[in-house]
Amino acid sequence: MLETDRVCTATPQQSVAGEEAETRGGRESPPGSDTRHRLGLATLSGVLLLAVILAAGAGAVHVSIRTIVCILVNHSGLYRFPRTWPKSDEVIILQIRLPRVVAAALVGAALSVAGVLFQGLFRNPMADPYVIGTSGGAALGATIGLILSARLSLWTFGTTPLFAFVGALATMALVYYVSRVGGRTPVVTLLLAGLAASVILGYAMSFLLIMSDHMQANLPILYAWLLGGISVTGWTQVEVIAVLIAVGTGVALAMGRSLNALSLGDECAASLGIPVESHKAIVIAVGSLLTAAAVSAGGLIGFVGLIVPHFLRLIFGPNHTRLLPLAALGGAAFLVTADLLSRILMPPAELPVGILTAFIGGPAFLYMLRRTKREYRF
């Protein structure tokens, strides 16, 4: 259940004083301190870099870590190592594996940042990027794309990811429109509208599957997409989703202070001078854009946008200005690692990455809930 809007007892001056005190930090570093925040950023950056290198080297043709580092440094222009490796290794790393690894990092970052946005907006740690029905819209869009099987391509994206992207954004717009009541968008109404839309669109997808004989041949493709998997095949696709995710993440980072106020409730945010409804709309639009971009490249991957923000909030505190960049790095590292495991656990077969994120994230989430043994508060 969502919490009702709490009465704001802090004045704007008290809130600013509290933020300044938190920013200064002290001898003992509290969860939201600058010291812990910087340490977290450095640690997650190192984990992400290590995960990317390991993921780039894993596969049917093993490439050593040293060779990967040399190849990357050479192509960065920072230094020039003499080439002691076969040319084929460069092709494998730069043209086959690295686009997928970078795409996994982008998708993980997008889902995690979207999770932070929706958890802050709904004041509920159980919210995830699909909470307002974007998963149902993306699934229906992907199904329509497969039924049409048109030779439509945009920036090398086929019909399935394109229609999934459009379906996710269209669902967001529909849910937001339905939830508007008297010029306001109550979070409970938004959540219920999202739940209803997700169910309706999910069954609409099932109806199309039953009615279309053509889908019988394409059912394995849809099934694999629903389970989640990084389907990027080249740098053109990576560049497109990188632009979308970079824009969305940049706006999300700029919304950190507003999200802190919104997470206290509408009345409290308004008393602090926040234009509540316009900032709600921005949070919803940005979260949906990030989710749609992630879905177009990776299908419906669960738990990344739920477990990573929840885990980081418990460690570093609920200040969204610090939590958002941590979530981007943490989500990227988590999904790169999960994608790596999906490729190496059962060779030559490849597990859908959504199964790995569920097997890792689900038990970890339950463990954290059991470990805290207290009511979760924002």
C-alpha positions in Angstrom: 0.0 0.0 0.0 1.1 3.5 -0.7 1.5 5.9 2.2 -0.9 8.9 2.2 0.6 12.3 1.9 2.2 13.1 5.2 1.8 16.5 6.8 4.9 18.5 6.3 6.2 19.8 9.6 9.5 21.2 8.4 9.8 24.8 7.1 11.8 25.6 4.0 14.5 27.0 6.3 14.7 23.8 8.3 14.9 21.8 5.2 17.8 23.9 3.8 19.6 23.7 7.1 19.2 20.0 7.2 20.6 19.6 3.7 23.6 21.9 4.5 24.3 19.9 7.7 24.1 16.6 5.7 26.4 18.0 3.0 29.1 19.1 5.4 29.3 15.7 7.0 31.2 15.0 10.1 33.6 12.7 11.8 31.2 9.8 11.7 29.9 9.4 8.1 26.2 9.0 8.1 24.5 7.1 5.3 24.0 10.2 3.2 27.4 11.8 3.9 29.8 13.2 1.2 32.5 10.7 2.3 30.3 7.7 1.8 28.9 9.0 -1.4 32.3 9.5 -3.0 33.4 6.1 -1.8 30.3 4.6 -3.2 30.8 6.3 -6.6 34.4 5.2 -6.8 33.6 1.6 -5.8 30.7 1.2 -8.2 32.8 2.7 -11.0 35.5 0.2 -10.4 33.0 -2.7 -10.2 31.4 -1.5 -13.5 34.8 -1.2 -15.3 35.9 -4.7 -14.1 32.5 -6.2 -15.1 32.8 -4.6 -18.6 36.3 -6.0 -19.1 35.4 -9.5 -17.9 32.2 -9.5 -20.0 34.2 -8.4 -23.1 36.7 -11.3 -22.7 34.2 -14.1 -22.1 32.9 -16.2 -24.9 33.8 -19.0 -27.3 37.1 -17.3 -28.1 38.7 -16.2 -24.9 40.6 -12.9 -24.9 42.8 -12.1 -21.9 42.2 -9.1 -19.7 45.6 -7.6 -20.7 44.7 -7.8 -24.4 41.3 -6.2 -23.8 42.9 -3.3 -21.9 45.5 -2.8 -24.6 42.9 -2.8 -27.3 40.7 -0.3 -25.5 43.6 2.0 -24.7 44.9 1.9 -28.3 41.5 2.9 -29.6 41.1 5.6 -27.0 44.1 7.4 -28.4 45.7 7.8 -24.9 48.6 5.5 -25.6 49.8 3.0 -28.2 50.7 -0.5 -27.3 52.5 -2.6 -29.9 50.0 -5.1 -31.3 50.9 -8.7 -30.1 47.4 -10.2 -30.6 45.6 -11.4 -33.7 43.5 -8.9 -35.6 40.5 -11.1 -35.1 40.6 -10.4 -31.4 40.1 -6.7 -32.1 37.1 -7.5 -34.3 35.6 -9.8 -31.7 36.0 -7.2 -28.8 35.2 -4.0 -30.6 32.5 -5.1 -33.1 30.8 -8.1 -31.5 31.1 -8.2 -27.7 31.6 -4.6 -26.7 28.4 -3.2 -28.3 26.4 -5.8 -26.3 28.3 -5.1 -23.1 27.8 -1.3 -23.4 24.2 -1.8 -24.2 23.7 -3.9 -21.1 25.3 -1.2 -19.0 23.0 1.4 -20.5 19.9 -0.7 -20.0 20.8 -1.4 -16.4 21.5 2.3 -15.7 18.2 3.3 -17.3 16.1 0.8 -15.4 17.8 1.6 -12.1 17.4 5.4 -12.5 13.8 4.9 -13.5 13.3 2.8 -10.4 14.6 5.6 -8.2 12.3 8.1 -9.9 9.2 6.0 -9.5 10.0 4.9 -5.9 10.5 8.5 -4.9 7.4 9.7 -6.7 5.2 7.0 -5.3 6.9 7.0 -1.9 7.1 3.2 -2.1 10.2 1.0 -2.2 8.1 -1.6 -4.1 7.7 0.6 -7.2 9.7 -0.4 -10.3 10.0 1.0 -13.8 7.0 -0.9 -15.0 4.7 0.3 -12.2 2.5 2.6 -14.5 1.9 -0.1 -17.1 4.8 0.4 -19.5 5.5 -3.3 -19.5 2.0 -4.2 -20.8 2.3 -1.5 -23.5 5.7 -2.7 -24.5 4.6 -6.3 -24.7 1.6 -5.4 -26.8 3.7 -3.2 -29.1 6.2 -6.0 -29.5 3.5 -8.5 -30.4 2.0 -6.1 -33.0 5.5 -5.6 -34.5 5.9 -9.4 -34.8 2.4 -9.8 -36.4 3.1 -7.1 -39.0 6.6 -8.5 -39.8 7.0 -5.4 -41.9 10.4 -4.6 -43.3 10.5 -1.5 -41.2 13.8 -0.4 -39.8 14.9 2.7 -38.0 18.6 3.1 -37.1 18.9 -0.7 -37.6 16.1 -1.4 -35.0 13.5 -3.8 -36.3 9.7 -3.7 -35.8 9.7 -5.5 -32.4 11.9 -3.0 -30.5 10.4 0.0 -32.3 6.8 -1.0 -31.5 7.8 -1.9 -28.0 9.3 1.6 -27.5 6.2 3.3 -28.9 3.9 1.0 -26.9 5.6 1.8 -23.6 5.5 5.6 -24.2 1.8 5.5 -25.5 0.8 3.6 -22.3 2.5 6.2 -20.1 0.6 9.0 -21.9 -2.7 7.1 -21.6 -2.2 6.4 -17.9 -1.2 9.9 -17.1 -4.3 11.3 -19.0 -6.7 8.9 -17.2 -5.2 9.8 -13.8 -5.6 13.5 -14.1 -8.4 14.7 -11.7 -9.2 18.4 -11.5 -5.8 19.4 -12.8 -4.0 17.1 -10.3 -2.4 13.7 -10.6 -2.9 11.8 -7.4 -0.2 9.1 -7.0 -2.7 6.4 -5.9 -4.9 7.1 -8.9 -1.8 6.9 -11.1 -0.7 3.6 -9.6 -4.2 2.1 -10.0 -4.5 3.3 -13.6 -1.1 1.8 -14.4 -2.1 -1.5 -12.9 -5.3 -1.6 -14.8 -3.6 -0.7 -18.1 -0.9 -3.3 -17.6 -3.5 -6.0 -17.1 -5.7 -4.9 -20.0 -2.8 -4.6 -22.4 -1.3 -7.9 -21.3 -4.5 -9.8 -22.1 -4.8 -7.8 -25.3 -1.4 -9.3 -26.2 -2.7 -12.8 -25.4 -5.8 -12.2 -27.5 -3.6 -11.3 -30.5 -1.5 -14.4 -30.0 -4.6 -16.6 -30.1 -6.1 -14.8 -33.1 -3.0 -14.7 -35.3 -1.9 -17.9 -36.9 1.2 -16.0 -38.1 2.4 -15.6 -34.5 2.8 -19.4 -34.0 6.1 -19.3 -35.9 7.2 -16.1 -34.2 6.2 -17.2 -30.7 9.7 -18.2 -29.6 11.0 -14.7 -30.6 8.3 -13.1 -28.5 8.8 -15.5 -25.6 12.6 -14.7 -25.6 11.9 -11.0 -25.7 9.4 -11.2 -22.7 12.1 -13.0 -20.7 14.6 -10.3 -21.4 17.8 -10.3 -23.3 20.2 -7.8 -24.7 19.5 -7.8 -28.4 21.8 -5.0 -29.6 23.9 -6.1 -32.6 25.9 -3.0 -33.5 27.2 0.4 -32.5 24.4 2.3 -34.3 21.8 0.8 -32.0 24.0 1.6 -29.0 24.4 5.2 -30.0 20.6 5.7 -30.3 19.7 4.3 -26.9 22.8 6.0 -25.4 21.4 9.4 -26.5 17.9 8.6 -25.1 19.3 7.3 -21.8 21.8 10.1 -21.5 19.1 12.8 -21.9 16.7 11.0 -19.5 19.4 10.5 -16.9 20.6 14.1 -17.2 17.1 15.4 -16.6 16.6 12.9 -13.7 19.8 14.1 -12.0 18.6 17.7 -12.3 15.3 16.6 -10.6 17.1 15.2 -7.5 16.1 18.1 -5.1 12.5 18.1 -6.4 12.2 14.4 -5.9 13.4 14.8 -2.3 10.5 17.1 -1.8 7.9 15.0 -3.7 8.9 12.0 -1.7 7.6 13.8 1.4 4.1 14.2 -0.1 2.4 16.8 -2.3 1.5 19.2 0.5 5.0 19.2 1.9 6.5 19.7 -1.6 4.2 22.6 -2.3 5.1 24.3 1.0 8.7 24.1 0.0 8.0 26.0 -3.3 8.0 23.0 -5.6 5.5 23.2 -8.6 4.2 19.7 -7.8 2.1 18.8 -10.8 4.6 20.0 -13.4 7.5 18.2 -11.7 5.3 15.0 -11.3 4.8 15.1 -15.1 8.5 15.5 -15.7 9.4 12.6 -13.4 6.7 10.3 -15.1 7.9 11.3 -18.6 11.6 10.8 -17.8 11.0 7.5 -16.0 8.9 6.2 -18.9 11.4 7.4 -21.5 14.2 5.5 -19.7 12.0 2.4 -19.4 11.0 2.5 -23.0 14.6 2.9 -24.2 15.7 0.0 -21.9 12.8 -2.2 -23.2 13.6 -1.6 -26.8 17.2 -2.9 -26.3 16.7 -5.6 -23.7 13.1 -6.7 -23.5 11.3 -6.9 -20.2 14.1 -7.4 -17.7 12.8 -7.5 -14.1 14.2 -6.6 -10.7 17.0 -4.3 -11.8 14.9 -1.2 -11.2 13.6 -2.6 -7.9 16.6 -4.3 -6.2 19.4 -1.8 -7.1 17.7 1.4 -5.9 16.4 -0.4 -2.8 19.8 -1.8 -1.9 21.6 1.5 -2.5 19.0 3.5 -0.5 19.5 1.3 2.5 23.3 1.9 2.3 23.6 5.5 1.3 20.3 7.0 2.4 17.3 8.5 0.6 18.8 11.8 -0.7 18.0 11.5 -4.4 20.7 14.0 -5.5 23.2 11.4 -4.3 21.2 8.3 -4.9 20.5 8.8 -8.7 24.2 8.7 -9.9 24.8 5.8 -7.6 21.8 4.0 -9.0 23.0 4.6 -12.6 26.4 3.0 -11.9 24.9 0.2 -9.7 22.3 -0.8 -12.3 24.9 -0.8 -15.1 27.3 -3.0 -13.1 24.5 -5.3 -12.0 23.1 -6.0 -15.5 26.5 -6.3 -17.1 27.3 -9.0 -14.6 24.0 -10.7 -15.0 24.4 -10.7 -18.8 27.9 -12.2 -18.4 26.5 -15.0 -16.3 23.7 -15.7 -18.7 26.3 -16.3 -21.4 28.7 -18.5 -19.4 26.6 -20.6 -17.1 25.2 -23.1 -19.6 27.4 -23.0 -22.7 26.8 -23.1 -25.6 23.2 -22.2 -24.7 22.4 -18.7 -23.4 20.0 -18.1 -20.6 17.6 -15.1 -20.8 19.1 -12.4 -18.7 15.7 -11.8 -17.1 15.9 -15.2 -15.4 19.3 -14.3 -13.9 18.1 -11.0 -12.6 15.1 -12.7 -11.0 17.2 -15.5 -9.4 19.7 -12.9 -8.1 17.5 -10.0 -7.3 14.5 -11.9 -5.8 16.3 -13.7 -3.0 18.5 -10.7 -2.3 15.5 -8.5 -1.9 13.8 -10.9 0.5 17.0 -11.2 2.5 17.3 -7.4 2.8 13.7 -7.2 3.9 14.3 -9.9 6.5 17.6 -8.4 7.6 16.2 -4.9 8.3 13.3 -6.2 10.4 11.7 -2.8 10.4 9.3 -0.6 8.5 10.9 0.9 5.5 10.6 4.7 5.4 11.7 7.3 2.8 
